């Protein structure tokens, strides 16, 4: 076999394999779920426009995480959040 025949054979194989490969890719992409069905991303907490600054968004996310840790009785995580962000902790 010369070089031209090898290139022609590889080209023909690529054309014949293309439908199978694209079908496989479509099936594999449809099976992948980024989020489990019972957990969906919350887009309502994302900052929206100039009404909510970046700092207030971070604080609101910290409060939500802290409340979740407290509800799930994750004492170490809650304490770690307090130590990492001591200015967010309510005094008294």
Order of alpha helices (4+ residues) and beta strands (2+ residues): alpha-alpha-alpha
